Amino acid sequence: MKLLRYLVFVLLLVPFVASSQTRDPDGDLREDREPATRDQPAQEEEDLQSAPVEPEQKDYSGNPNSFWSLDRVMVGGSLGASFGSVVYFEVSPTAAYQMTGMLRLGAGMTYRYVNDTRPFLEYKANVIGGRVFAQHDIYGGLFAHAEYEYLKAKYIESDVVSSEINFPSVLLGGGYAMPIGGGSSGSSGRGVKGPPVAKSMIQLQVLYPISLNPGYSLYYYPVEIRMSVLISL
C-alpha cells in the first residue's frame, strides 16, 4: 500500500518538475534582445566619432565678421618732389577700404616742405595735415572722387616760424584706375561667396580744389593732378 502511494506521488511530481524546467521562448527572445538594446547607443556614438568630418563651408554673406576682412584693405600713397628755384618735397601715405564692389573709403596724411627762392616770392613752409575721401567706380577704370582735406602751413623766416595758417579744402573730381596684379571685386577667389576683394591699382586723379578758408589756398592752379598707388593686402 505504501509502495502504491509512493508511485502515485512520483507520477504527479514529474510533470510539474518538467514544466518548471521548460524555457519560455518569449523570455529567451527578451534575454537575447536586452544586451543588443543596451549596446546600441554606444555603437551609434562610436560610429559618429569614426565618421569623416567634412570641412566647413564658409559663407561670408552670413558672417558679420567678414566685413572686417583684410581682403578689403589697401595701403599706399604718393610721393612728389621738385628741385631748382623751388625745392618741393611731399609724402602722402594712404589707406583705403573696399566697402562694396564699387565703393572705397579712405584716409591719409600729408607732409609737404616748400622752399621758394624766386625773387619777390621767397618763402619756406612746412605743411602737415590729413584727409578723408570716398571713391565710387563708374565704368571700367573710371571713378568719382570726393575729399575733405585739412592742412596747416607753418611759414618760416630766418629758421623761425613766423606764422601759421589753416587750409581746409574740399576736392571734387574723378580719375582713372589701372589695376596691377590679380584680384577682382566681389569674389574671394576661394570658391565661396565672400566679401569684395580689393584690387591693387595705380590711380591718376584730376581734382578741383575748393578752399573753405576764403582768401587762402595752397593750390595755385584751378586743377590738382595727382598720381598714387594702392596695394591690396
ChimeraX commands (.cxc) that place a marker at each C-alpha (Angstrom):
marker #1 position 0.00,0.00,0.00 radius 0.5
marker #1 position 2.80,2.38,0.86 radius 0.5
marker #1 position 4.51,1.49,-2.38 radius 0.5
marker #1 position 1.37,2.32,-4.36 radius 0.5
marker #1 position 1.06,5.73,-2.76 radius 0.5
marker #1 position 4.73,6.45,-3.43 radius 0.5
marker #1 position 4.30,5.69,-7.12 radius 0.5
marker #1 position 1.25,7.97,-7.40 radius 0.5
marker #1 position 3.19,10.79,-5.73 radius 0.5
marker #1 position 6.08,10.37,-8.17 radius 0.5
marker #1 position 3.76,10.35,-11.18 radius 0.5
marker #1 position 2.16,13.61,-10.06 radius 0.5
marker #1 position 5.51,15.31,-9.35 radius 0.5
marker #1 position 7.24,14.53,-12.65 radius 0.5
marker #1 position 5.03,16.77,-14.92 radius 0.5
marker #1 position 5.38,19.71,-12.53 radius 0.5
marker #1 position 9.19,19.45,-12.44 radius 0.5
marker #1 position 9.34,19.11,-16.24 radius 0.5
marker #1 position 7.13,22.13,-16.83 radius 0.5
marker #1 position 9.21,24.28,-14.44 radius 0.5
marker #1 position 12.40,23.41,-16.34 radius 0.5
marker #1 position 10.93,24.26,-19.79 radius 0.5
marker #1 position 12.23,27.66,-21.15 radius 0.5
marker #1 position 9.82,30.29,-22.31 radius 0.5
marker #1 position 10.57,31.24,-25.96 radius 0.5
marker #1 position 9.45,34.82,-25.38 radius 0.5
marker #1 position 11.70,35.02,-22.35 radius 0.5
marker #1 position 14.61,33.73,-24.39 radius 0.5
marker #1 position 14.00,36.37,-27.03 radius 0.5
marker #1 position 13.83,39.09,-24.42 radius 0.5
marker #1 position 17.09,37.93,-22.87 radius 0.5
marker #1 position 18.73,37.82,-26.31 radius 0.5
marker #1 position 17.49,41.31,-27.22 radius 0.5
marker #1 position 18.37,43.11,-23.98 radius 0.5
marker #1 position 22.16,43.05,-24.45 radius 0.5
marker #1 position 21.77,44.38,-28.01 radius 0.5
marker #1 position 19.49,47.16,-26.79 radius 0.5
marker #1 position 21.96,48.18,-24.11 radius 0.5
marker #1 position 24.89,48.22,-26.56 radius 0.5
marker #1 position 23.11,50.11,-29.38 radius 0.5
marker #1 position 23.67,53.74,-28.11 radius 0.5
marker #1 position 27.36,53.05,-27.54 radius 0.5
marker #1 position 27.69,51.62,-31.06 radius 0.5
marker #1 position 25.94,54.66,-32.59 radius 0.5
marker #1 position 28.22,57.06,-30.68 radius 0.5
marker #1 position 31.29,55.12,-31.86 radius 0.5
marker #1 position 30.05,55.31,-35.47 radius 0.5
marker #1 position 29.57,59.10,-35.19 radius 0.5
marker #1 position 33.07,59.59,-33.79 radius 0.5
marker #1 position 34.65,57.50,-36.56 radius 0.5
marker #1 position 32.66,59.20,-39.35 radius 0.5
marker #1 position 34.79,61.57,-41.56 radius 0.5
marker #1 position 34.36,65.26,-40.77 radius 0.5
marker #1 position 33.56,67.38,-43.80 radius 0.5
marker #1 position 35.26,70.80,-44.00 radius 0.5
marker #1 position 33.02,73.67,-43.04 radius 0.5
marker #1 position 31.80,75.71,-45.99 radius 0.5
marker #1 position 32.25,79.38,-45.18 radius 0.5
marker #1 position 29.55,81.76,-46.29 radius 0.5
marker #1 position 30.87,85.27,-45.85 radius 0.5
marker #1 position 27.48,86.77,-46.68 radius 0.5
marker #1 position 26.11,85.36,-43.41 radius 0.5
marker #1 position 29.18,86.09,-41.28 radius 0.5
marker #1 position 29.15,89.61,-39.82 radius 0.5
marker #1 position 32.88,89.40,-39.12 radius 0.5
marker #1 position 33.58,89.19,-42.85 radius 0.5
marker #1 position 33.02,92.95,-43.06 radius 0.5
marker #1 position 36.46,93.38,-41.47 radius 0.5
marker #1 position 38.22,91.04,-43.85 radius 0.5
marker #1 position 41.79,92.06,-44.73 radius 0.5
marker #1 position 40.93,91.22,-48.34 radius 0.5
marker #1 position 39.27,94.64,-48.49 radius 0.5
marker #1 position 42.24,96.70,-47.25 radius 0.5
marker #1 position 44.63,98.69,-49.45 radius 0.5
marker #1 position 47.63,100.78,-48.47 radius 0.5
marker #1 position 49.85,103.09,-50.47 radius 0.5
marker #1 position 50.00,106.78,-51.27 radius 0.5
marker #1 position 52.08,109.13,-53.33 radius 0.5
marker #1 position 55.44,110.92,-53.39 radius 0.5
marker #1 position 56.34,114.19,-55.02 radius 0.5
marker #1 position 59.49,116.25,-55.39 radius 0.5
marker #1 position 60.97,119.08,-57.46 radius 0.5
marker #1 position 64.30,120.88,-57.37 radius 0.5
marker #1 position 65.59,124.17,-58.68 radius 0.5
marker #1 position 64.46,127.64,-57.73 radius 0.5
marker #1 position 61.57,125.93,-55.92 radius 0.5
marker #1 position 62.52,122.99,-53.74 radius 0.5
marker #1 position 59.44,120.91,-53.10 radius 0.5
marker #1 position 59.00,117.57,-51.35 radius 0.5
marker #1 position 55.77,115.78,-50.40 radius 0.5
marker #1 position 54.86,112.39,-48.93 radius 0.5
marker #1 position 51.22,111.28,-48.57 radius 0.5
marker #1 position 50.60,107.80,-47.10 radius 0.5
marker #1 position 47.09,106.48,-47.68 radius 0.5
marker #1 position 44.91,103.58,-46.52 radius 0.5
marker #1 position 41.63,102.61,-48.19 radius 0.5
marker #1 position 38.87,100.08,-47.55 radius 0.5
marker #1 position 36.71,98.38,-50.19 radius 0.5
marker #1 position 33.26,98.87,-48.65 radius 0.5
marker #1 position 31.42,97.31,-51.59 radius 0.5
marker #1 position 32.37,96.14,-55.05 radius 0.5
marker #1 position 32.28,99.75,-56.29 radius 0.5
marker #1 position 32.76,101.98,-53.21 radius 0.5
marker #1 position 36.06,102.74,-51.46 radius 0.5
marker #1 position 36.57,104.85,-48.35 radius 0.5
marker #1 position 39.97,106.03,-47.25 radius 0.5
marker #1 position 42.10,108.38,-45.18 radius 0.5
marker #1 position 45.60,109.72,-45.38 radius 0.5
marker #1 position 48.23,112.08,-44.05 radius 0.5
marker #1 position 50.25,114.73,-45.89 radius 0.5
marker #1 position 53.62,116.29,-45.19 radius 0.5
marker #1 position 54.98,118.92,-47.56 radius 0.5
marker #1 position 58.12,121.05,-47.50 radius 0.5
marker #1 position 58.47,124.10,-49.77 radius 0.5
marker #1 position 61.44,126.41,-50.22 radius 0.5
marker #1 position 60.76,129.04,-52.87 radius 0.5
marker #1 position 63.84,131.14,-53.75 radius 0.5
marker #1 position 62.37,133.08,-56.66 radius 0.5
marker #1 position 62.76,136.89,-56.39 radius 0.5
marker #1 position 59.90,138.59,-54.53 radius 0.5
marker #1 position 58.33,135.18,-53.81 radius 0.5
marker #1 position 60.80,133.83,-51.30 radius 0.5
marker #1 position 59.36,131.74,-48.51 radius 0.5
marker #1 position 59.77,128.48,-46.68 radius 0.5
marker #1 position 56.96,126.39,-45.25 radius 0.5
marker #1 position 56.26,123.10,-43.55 radius 0.5
marker #1 position 52.77,121.81,-44.31 radius 0.5
marker #1 position 51.14,118.95,-42.43 radius 0.5
marker #1 position 47.60,117.61,-42.19 radius 0.5
marker #1 position 45.19,114.85,-43.10 radius 0.5
marker #1 position 42.31,113.97,-45.38 radius 0.5
marker #1 position 39.39,111.58,-45.79 radius 0.5
marker #1 position 37.92,110.59,-49.14 radius 0.5
marker #1 position 35.39,108.44,-50.95 radius 0.5
marker #1 position 35.69,106.90,-54.40 radius 0.5
marker #1 position 32.95,105.30,-56.45 radius 0.5
marker #1 position 33.63,103.28,-59.59 radius 0.5
marker #1 position 31.64,104.40,-62.63 radius 0.5
marker #1 position 32.67,102.29,-65.63 radius 0.5
marker #1 position 35.80,100.37,-66.38 radius 0.5
marker #1 position 38.63,102.15,-64.60 radius 0.5
marker #1 position 36.80,105.47,-64.26 radius 0.5
marker #1 position 35.78,106.59,-60.78 radius 0.5
marker #1 position 34.38,109.66,-58.99 radius 0.5
marker #1 position 36.34,111.17,-56.10 radius 0.5
marker #1 position 35.26,113.43,-53.20 radius 0.5
marker #1 position 37.66,114.52,-50.46 radius 0.5
marker #1 position 37.89,116.70,-47.38 radius 0.5
marker #1 position 41.39,117.93,-46.54 radius 0.5
marker #1 position 42.69,119.91,-43.59 radius 0.5
marker #1 position 46.26,121.26,-43.79 radius 0.5
marker #1 position 48.23,123.60,-41.57 radius 0.5
marker #1 position 51.13,125.58,-43.03 radius 0.5
marker #1 position 53.93,126.91,-40.84 radius 0.5
marker #1 position 55.81,129.68,-42.64 radius 0.5
marker #1 position 59.47,130.08,-41.73 radius 0.5
marker #1 position 61.62,133.20,-41.81 radius 0.5
marker #1 position 65.25,133.01,-40.68 radius 0.5
marker #1 position 64.60,129.46,-39.43 radius 0.5
marker #1 position 61.83,130.71,-37.13 radius 0.5
marker #1 position 58.13,130.05,-37.59 radius 0.5
marker #1 position 56.65,133.43,-38.44 radius 0.5
marker #1 position 53.00,132.47,-38.91 radius 0.5
marker #1 position 50.60,129.55,-39.11 radius 0.5
marker #1 position 47.59,129.34,-41.41 radius 0.5
marker #1 position 44.94,126.61,-41.67 radius 0.5
marker #1 position 43.81,125.44,-45.08 radius 0.5
marker #1 position 40.58,123.39,-45.01 radius 0.5
marker #1 position 39.54,122.36,-48.51 radius 0.5
marker #1 position 37.13,120.17,-50.44 radius 0.5
marker #1 position 38.37,118.49,-53.61 radius 0.5
marker #1 position 35.93,117.09,-56.17 radius 0.5
marker #1 position 36.62,115.30,-59.40 radius 0.5
marker #1 position 37.49,111.86,-60.67 radius 0.5
marker #1 position 40.19,109.72,-62.10 radius 0.5
marker #1 position 41.24,106.57,-63.85 radius 0.5
marker #1 position 42.48,103.41,-62.09 radius 0.5
marker #1 position 44.86,100.98,-63.79 radius 0.5
marker #1 position 44.76,97.60,-61.99 radius 0.5
marker #1 position 48.01,95.88,-61.17 radius 0.5
marker #1 position 48.36,92.26,-60.10 radius 0.5
marker #1 position 45.41,89.89,-59.57 radius 0.5
marker #1 position 42.10,90.10,-57.73 radius 0.5
marker #1 position 38.62,91.22,-58.64 radius 0.5
marker #1 position 35.85,92.85,-56.68 radius 0.5
marker #1 position 33.02,90.71,-55.39 radius 0.5
marker #1 position 34.83,87.36,-55.18 radius 0.5
marker #1 position 37.12,85.99,-52.53 radius 0.5
marker #1 position 38.89,83.67,-55.00 radius 0.5
marker #1 position 38.36,80.66,-52.68 radius 0.5
marker #1 position 35.33,79.13,-54.35 radius 0.5
marker #1 position 32.85,80.58,-51.84 radius 0.5
marker #1 position 30.79,83.71,-51.77 radius 0.5
marker #1 position 32.74,86.32,-49.88 radius 0.5
marker #1 position 33.39,89.98,-49.26 radius 0.5
marker #1 position 34.65,92.25,-52.04 radius 0.5
marker #1 position 38.35,91.77,-52.72 radius 0.5
marker #1 position 40.30,95.00,-53.13 radius 0.5
marker #1 position 42.34,95.40,-56.32 radius 0.5
marker #1 position 45.82,96.86,-56.38 radius 0.5
marker #1 position 45.88,99.85,-58.69 radius 0.5
marker #1 position 47.62,102.96,-59.92 radius 0.5
marker #1 position 45.35,106.00,-59.88 radius 0.5
marker #1 position 45.53,109.19,-61.89 radius 0.5
marker #1 position 43.25,111.84,-60.35 radius 0.5
marker #1 position 42.07,115.19,-61.68 radius 0.5
marker #1 position 40.51,117.25,-58.86 radius 0.5
marker #1 position 39.04,120.70,-58.46 radius 0.5
marker #1 position 40.04,122.25,-55.08 radius 0.5
marker #1 position 37.57,124.46,-53.19 radius 0.5
marker #1 position 39.05,126.44,-50.30 radius 0.5
marker #1 position 36.92,126.66,-47.14 radius 0.5
marker #1 position 39.11,129.47,-45.80 radius 0.5
marker #1 position 38.26,132.46,-48.06 radius 0.5
marker #1 position 41.33,134.22,-49.38 radius 0.5
marker #1 position 43.73,131.38,-48.55 radius 0.5
marker #1 position 44.65,128.31,-50.53 radius 0.5
marker #1 position 47.66,126.07,-51.03 radius 0.5
marker #1 position 46.60,125.27,-54.58 radius 0.5
marker #1 position 47.93,127.74,-57.15 radius 0.5
marker #1 position 46.19,126.16,-60.14 radius 0.5
marker #1 position 42.47,125.58,-60.73 radius 0.5
marker #1 position 43.04,121.85,-61.17 radius 0.5
marker #1 position 45.03,119.47,-58.96 radius 0.5
marker #1 position 46.58,116.46,-60.71 radius 0.5
marker #1 position 47.72,113.51,-58.61 radius 0.5
marker #1 position 49.13,110.07,-59.17 radius 0.5
marker #1 position 49.01,107.48,-56.38 radius 0.5
marker #1 position 49.33,103.75,-55.80 radius 0.5
marker #1 position 47.09,101.46,-53.71 radius 0.5
marker #1 position 48.29,97.94,-52.93 radius 0.5
marker #1 position 45.80,95.36,-51.61 radius 0.5
marker #1 position 46.68,93.25,-48.60 radius 0.5
marker link #1:1,2 radius 0.2
marker link #1:2,3 radius 0.2
marker link #1:3,4 radius 0.2
marker link #1:4,5 radius 0.2
marker link #1:5,6 radius 0.2
marker link #1:6,7 radius 0.2
marker link #1:7,8 radius 0.2
marker link #1:8,9 radius 0.2
marker link #1:9,10 radius 0.2
marker link #1:10,11 radius 0.2
marker link #1:11,12 radius 0.2
marker link #1:12,13 radius 0.2
marker link #1:13,14 radius 0.2
marker link #1:14,15 radius 0.2
marker link #1:15,16 radius 0.2
marker link #1:16,17 radius 0.2
marker link #1:17,18 radius 0.2
marker link #1:18,19 radius 0.2
marker link #1:19,20 radius 0.2
marker link #1:20,21 radius 0.2
marker link #1:21,22 radius 0.2
marker link #1:22,23 radius 0.2
marker link #1:23,24 radius 0.2
marker link #1:24,25 radius 0.2
marker link #1:25,26 radius 0.2
marker link #1:26,27 radius 0.2
marker link #1:27,28 radius 0.2
marker link #1:28,29 radius 0.2
marker link #1:29,30 radius 0.2
marker link #1:30,31 radius 0.2
marker link #1:31,32 radius 0.2
marker link #1:32,33 radius 0.2
marker link #1:33,34 radius 0.2
marker link #1:34,35 radius 0.2
marker link #1:35,36 radius 0.2
marker link #1:36,37 radius 0.2
marker link #1:37,38 radius 0.2
marker link #1:38,39 radius 0.2
marker link #1:39,40 radius 0.2
marker link #1:40,41 radius 0.2
marker link #1:41,42 radius 0.2
marker link #1:42,43 radius 0.2
marker link #1:43,44 radius 0.2
marker link #1:44,45 radius 0.2
marker link #1:45,46 radius 0.2
marker link #1:46,47 radius 0.2
marker link #1:47,48 radius 0.2
marker link #1:48,49 radius 0.2
marker link #1:49,50 radius 0.2
marker link #1:50,51 radius 0.2
marker link #1:51,52 radius 0.2
marker link #1:52,53 radius 0.2
marker link #1:53,54 radius 0.2
marker link #1:54,55 radius 0.2
marker link #1:55,56 radius 0.2
marker link #1:56,57 radius 0.2
marker link #1:57,58 radius 0.2
marker link #1:58,59 radius 0.2
marker link #1:59,60 radius 0.2
marker link #1:60,61 radius 0.2
marker link #1:61,62 radius 0.2
marker link #1:62,63 radius 0.2
marker link #1:63,64 radius 0.2
marker link #1:64,65 radius 0.2
marker link #1:65,66 radius 0.2
marker link #1:66,67 radius 0.2
marker link #1:67,68 radius 0.2
marker link #1:68,69 radius 0.2
marker link #1:69,70 radius 0.2
marker link #1:70,71 radius 0.2
marker link #1:71,72 radius 0.2
marker link #1:72,73 radius 0.2
marker link #1:73,74 radius 0.2
marker link #1:74,75 radius 0.2
marker link #1:75,76 radius 0.2
marker link #1:76,77 radius 0.2
marker link #1:77,78 radius 0.2
marker link #1:78,79 radius 0.2
marker link #1:79,80 radius 0.2
marker link #1:80,81 radius 0.2
marker link #1:81,82 radius 0.2
marker link #1:82,83 radius 0.2
marker link #1:83,84 radius 0.2
marker link #1:84,85 radius 0.2
marker link #1:85,86 radius 0.2
marker link #1:86,87 radius 0.2
marker link #1:87,88 radius 0.2
marker link #1:88,89 radius 0.2
marker link #1:89,90 radius 0.2
marker link #1:90,91 radius 0.2
marker link #1:91,92 radius 0.2
marker link #1:92,93 radius 0.2
marker link #1:93,94 radius 0.2
marker link #1:94,95 radius 0.2
marker link #1:95,96 radius 0.2
marker link #1:96,97 radius 0.2
marker link #1:97,98 radius 0.2
marker link #1:98,99 radius 0.2
marker link #1:99,100 radius 0.2
marker link #1:100,101 radius 0.2
marker link #1:101,102 radius 0.2
marker link #1:102,103 radius 0.2
marker link #1:103,104 radius 0.2
marker link #1:104,105 radius 0.2
marker link #1:105,106 radius 0.2
marker link #1:106,107 radius 0.2
marker link #1:107,108 radius 0.2
marker link #1:108,109 radius 0.2
marker link #1:109,110 radius 0.2
marker link #1:110,111 radius 0.2
marker link #1:111,112 radius 0.2
marker link #1:112,113 radius 0.2
marker link #1:113,114 radius 0.2
marker link #1:114,115 radius 0.2
marker link #1:115,116 radius 0.2
marker link #1:116,117 radius 0.2
marker link #1:117,118 radius 0.2
marker link #1:118,119 radius 0.2
marker link #1:119,120 radius 0.2
marker link #1:120,121 radius 0.2
marker link #1:121,122 radius 0.2
marker link #1:122,123 radius 0.2
marker link #1:123,124 radius 0.2
marker link #1:124,125 radius 0.2
marker link #1:125,126 radius 0.2
marker link #1:126,127 radius 0.2
marker link #1:127,128 radius 0.2
marker link #1:128,129 radius 0.2
marker link #1:129,130 radius 0.2
marker link #1:130,131 radius 0.2
marker link #1:131,132 radius 0.2
marker link #1:132,133 radius 0.2
marker link #1:133,134 radius 0.2
marker link #1:134,135 radius 0.2
marker link #1:135,136 radius 0.2
marker link #1:136,137 radius 0.2
marker link #1:137,138 radius 0.2
marker link #1:138,139 radius 0.2
marker link #1:139,140 radius 0.2
marker link #1:140,141 radius 0.2
marker link #1:141,142 radius 0.2
marker link #1:142,143 radius 0.2
marker link #1:143,144 radius 0.2
marker link #1:144,145 radius 0.2
marker link #1:145,146 radius 0.2
marker link #1:146,147 radius 0.2
marker link #1:147,148 radius 0.2
marker link #1:148,149 radius 0.2
marker link #1:149,150 radius 0.2
marker link #1:150,151 radius 0.2
marker link #1:151,152 radius 0.2
marker link #1:152,153 radius 0.2
marker link #1:153,154 radius 0.2
marker link #1:154,155 radius 0.2
marker link #1:155,156 radius 0.2
marker link #1:156,157 radius 0.2
marker link #1:157,158 radius 0.2
marker link #1:158,159 radius 0.2
marker link #1:159,160 radius 0.2
marker link #1:160,161 radius 0.2
marker link #1:161,162 radius 0.2
marker link #1:162,163 radius 0.2
marker link #1:163,164 radius 0.2
marker link #1:164,165 radius 0.2
marker link #1:165,166 radius 0.2
marker link #1:166,167 radius 0.2
marker link #1:167,168 radius 0.2
marker link #1:168,169 radius 0.2
marker link #1:169,170 radius 0.2
marker link #1:170,171 radius 0.2
marker link #1:171,172 radius 0.2
marker link #1:172,173 radius 0.2
marker link #1:173,174 radius 0.2
marker link #1:174,175 radius 0.2
marker link #1:175,176 radius 0.2
marker link #1:176,177 radius 0.2
marker link #1:177,178 radius 0.2
marker link #1:178,179 radius 0.2
marker link #1:179,180 radius 0.2
marker link #1:180,181 radius 0.2
marker link #1:181,182 radius 0.2
marker link #1:182,183 radius 0.2
marker link #1:183,184 radius 0.2
marker link #1:184,185 radius 0.2
marker link #1:185,186 radius 0.2
marker link #1:186,187 radius 0.2
marker link #1:187,188 radius 0.2
marker link #1:188,189 radius 0.2
marker link #1:189,190 radius 0.2
marker link #1:190,191 radius 0.2
marker link #1:191,192 radius 0.2
marker link #1:192,193 radius 0.2
marker link #1:193,194 radius 0.2
marker link #1:194,195 radius 0.2
marker link #1:195,196 radius 0.2
marker link #1:196,197 radius 0.2
marker link #1:197,198 radius 0.2
marker link #1:198,199 radius 0.2
marker link #1:199,200 radius 0.2
marker link #1:200,201 radius 0.2
marker link #1:201,202 radius 0.2
marker link #1:202,203 radius 0.2
marker link #1:203,204 radius 0.2
marker link #1:204,205 radius 0.2
marker link #1:205,206 radius 0.2
marker link #1:206,207 radius 0.2
marker link #1:207,208 radius 0.2
marker link #1:208,209 radius 0.2
marker link #1:209,210 radius 0.2
marker link #1:210,211 radius 0.2
marker link #1:211,212 radius 0.2
marker link #1:212,213 radius 0.2
marker link #1:213,214 radius 0.2
marker link #1:214,215 radius 0.2
marker link #1:215,216 radius 0.2
marker link #1:216,217 radius 0.2
marker link #1:217,218 radius 0.2
marker link #1:218,219 radius 0.2
marker link #1:219,220 radius 0.2
marker link #1:220,221 radius 0.2
marker link #1:221,222 radius 0.2
marker link #1:222,223 radius 0.2
marker link #1:223,224 radius 0.2
marker link #1:224,225 radius 0.2
marker link #1:225,226 radius 0.2
marker link #1:226,227 radius 0.2
marker link #1:227,228 radius 0.2
marker link #1:228,229 radius 0.2
marker link #1:229,230 radius 0.2
marker link #1:230,231 radius 0.2
marker link #1:231,232 radius 0.2
marker link #1:232,233 radius 0.2
view
